[in-house]
Amino acid sequence: MGESGGSVQVLATMSAGDLVVDVQDSGPGIDETIGHRVFRKGTSTRGDGRGDGLNRARTLAQRVDGDLTVEARQAVHPVLKGAHFRLVLPGG
């Protein structure tokens, strides 16, 4: 979220038997030019040697028939900023 700080909101709910975890921050958001490429191995805005965490997290979620998605809100909404990630894991 940069040097200016910000906030992170985590909300876990059950939906149709699945665990849904929403993580939203108030940072600058994800640049629209990167979009869903954040899940590609090696994609990072923070320099070399980074960019594997989201790829690994999504791969693990998909191995159990879940998913990890992102909504880049940088240019989508005039007030809401930051990024919104959603992790869905099957309930059983």
C-alpha positions in Angstrom: 0.0 0.0 0.0 3.0 2.2 -0.2 4.7 4.4 2.4 1.5 6.4 3.1 0.0 3.2 4.7 -3.7 2.3 4.5 -6.0 -0.4 5.7 -6.8 -4.0 5.0 -10.3 -5.5 5.5 -10.7 -9.3 5.7 -14.2 -10.8 5.6 -14.8 -14.6 5.8 -18.3 -15.9 5.0 -20.0 -19.1 4.0 -21.8 -19.2 0.7 -23.6 -22.3 -0.7 -21.3 -24.4 1.6 -18.1 -22.8 0.4 -15.8 -20.6 2.5 -15.4 -17.2 0.8 -12.6 -14.9 2.0 -12.6 -11.4 0.7 -9.4 -9.3 1.2 -9.6 -5.6 0.3 -7.1 -2.8 0.8 -7.1 0.9 0.5 -3.8 1.2 -1.3 -3.3 2.5 -4.9 -4.8 -0.6 -6.4 -3.6 -2.8 -9.2 -2.7 -1.1 -12.5 -5.2 -2.0 -15.2 -2.3 -2.9 -17.5 -1.4 -5.8 -15.1 -4.9 -6.9 -14.3 -5.3 -10.7 -14.0 -1.6 -11.2 -15.0 -0.9 -10.8 -11.2 -1.4 -14.6 -11.1 1.4 -15.4 -13.6 4.6 -16.7 -12.1 7.2 -13.9 -11.9 4.7 -11.0 -12.4 5.6 -8.3 -9.9 5.7 -4.5 -9.6 8.3 -4.8 -6.8 11.3 -6.0 -8.6 13.2 -9.2 -9.5 12.9 -12.3 -7.4 9.2 -11.6 -6.5 5.9 -12.5 -8.1 5.4 -16.1 -7.1 3.0 -15.7 -4.1 -0.2 -15.1 -5.9 0.6 -17.8 -8.5 1.2 -20.3 -5.7 -1.9 -19.3 -3.8 -4.2 -19.6 -6.8 -2.6 -23.0 -7.8 -3.2 -24.3 -4.3 -6.8 -23.1 -4.3 -7.5 -24.6 -7.7 -6.1 -28.0 -6.6 -8.9 -28.3 -4.1 -11.5 -27.1 -6.7 -11.5 -23.5 -5.3 -10.2 -20.3 -6.9 -8.5 -17.0 -6.1 -9.6 -14.0 -8.1 -8.8 -10.3 -8.2 -10.7 -7.2 -9.0 -8.6 -4.2 -9.9 -10.5 -1.1 -8.8 -7.9 1.5 -9.7 -9.8 2.9 -12.7 -13.2 1.3 -12.2 -14.7 3.3 -9.3 -14.3 7.0 -8.5 -14.2 6.5 -4.7 -13.2 2.9 -3.9 -9.4 2.3 -4.3 -7.2 -0.6 -3.7 -7.4 -4.2 -4.7 -10.0 -6.8 -3.9 -9.0 -10.5 -3.8 -11.5 -13.3 -3.3 -10.5 -16.8 -2.2 -13.2 -19.5 -2.5 -12.6 -22.9 -1.0 -15.2 -25.7 -1.3 -16.9 -26.7 2.0 -16.9 -30.4 1.6 
